[in-house]
Amino acid sequence: MTLSKRDLIEARPAPEPGITEGEGIMSTWRSLSLLPSGIVLGAAMVIGQAGAQTCAAPSVLTVNESTFFNTCLSGDNSLVVACGMFALTGPALVIRMPLPYPIGQISVQSASAGYDPALFLLRAQCGNNAPCGYAVDSGSVVDTLDLAQVDSGDYFLAIAPFHFESSSCGQIIVTHSMTPQQQALARDGVFRGGTSAPSPNL
């Protein structure tokens, strides 16, 4: 089973800026120099930590900052199936996404020729049998996930290829974008969809 071009698949039953250096990576300047020419960032960029991209040690995002990751350096090879149905063909970058009020967009821009990962929003847990909130694969350089389409709850965002036409790993830029108005709504803490909010010890 594959995702078609420009197809947003909902796999759930209910209708409904500064630059920092990551651990284990070369210097910030050299990491930035790895970006191909022509990549334009709309926000400040952060270098993702090389050792924090797995289900056991997921990375995190800061709103309105772009984070550069290299899934060839580290990623979760134990995650071989996303949403219980899509067989992955390369290591998965894993990002923890507590979403008490899901809003804004997550965009993933490939910075490596031939690398075309998909976005899998896993609900509540990170694993091969984790239920799916959404899956997105547009087949273009940039994939975008509209968080207004998901319910409140805990999520893990897994970013990985699932078809052999794509390289198994590569460099990506991940951004969680929110307008000031959306940030104000998120701060209000209004839950939706009847799902539980993140536990207070997260």
C-alpha positions, 0 to 999 in steps of 0.5 A, spaced: 500 500 500 502 506 498 501 514 498 499 517 492 502 524 490 499 530 493 495 525 498 493 526 505 491 519 508 488 519 515 489 513 518 484 514 524 477 511 525 474 518 527 471 523 522 472 529 523 530 563 531 540 563 533 544 557 531 546 551 536 551 546 535 548 539 536 552 533 540 556 528 536 556 533 530 561 537 527 562 544 528 556 549 527 559 552 521 561 546 518 554 543 519 551 549 516 556 548 510 553 541 508 546 545 506 546 545 498 546 551 495 539 554 493 536 552 500 532 558 503 530 558 510 524 562 513 526 562 520 533 561 524 536 554 524 538 549 529 542 543 528 539 537 531 542 533 536 545 527 532 544 522 538 536 524 539 532 522 533 529 515 535 523 512 539 527 511 545 530 518 545 526 523 540 528 530 538 524 536 539 522 542 535 522 549 537 516 553 534 518 558 528 525 555 528 528 551 522 532 544 525 537 541 520 537 533 521 541 528 517 538 521 518 544 518 515 548 520 521 543 517 526 536 515 526 531 509 528 533 503 524 528 499 529 522 503 526 521 499 520 513 500 519 509 506 520 502 506 522 502 499 522 502 498 515 507 502 511 514 499 510 520 504 511 526 503 507 530 507 511 532 510 518 526 514 521 527 521 524 523 521 530 520 527 534 516 528 540 510 532 539 506 533 545 500 537 542 495 539 547 492 544 542 494 542 535 495 548 530 500 551 525 504 547 520 510 542 520 514 542 514 519 538 512 524 540 506 529 535 503 536 538 502 539 531 499 537 530 492 533 523 491 531 523 498 524 523 499 521 522 506 514 521 508 511 524 514 508 519 519 504 522 525 504 516 530 499 517 536 501 516 543 507 511 542 512 510 538 513 503 535 511 499 529 504 498 531 503 505 533 496 508 531 496 513 526 494 520 526 496 522 519 501 520 514 503 525 508 507 524 502 506 529 496 512 527 492 515 534 492 521 537 495 517 540 501 511 536 505 507 539 509 502 537 515 496 541 517 496 540 525 489 543 525 487 536 522 489 532 528 486 531 535 489 533 542 494 528 544 501 526 545 504 524 538 511 522 535 513 525 528 516 519 524 520 522 518 522 516 513 522 514 506 517 508 504 518 507 497 525 504 494 525 510 489 527 514 494 534 514 497 534 511 504 537 517 508 539 524 507 539 531 510 532 535 511 530 541 514 524 541 519 519 547 521 513 547 526 510 554 524 505 558 528 502 565 527 502 569 533 494 568 533 495 561 533 500 561 538 495 565 543 490 559 541 495 554 543 497 558 550 489 558 551 490 550 552 483 548 549 483 541 548 479 538 542 477 531 539 476 528 546 483 525 546 487 526 553 492 531 553 499 530 555 501 528 562 503 534 566 510 530 567 512 531 560 
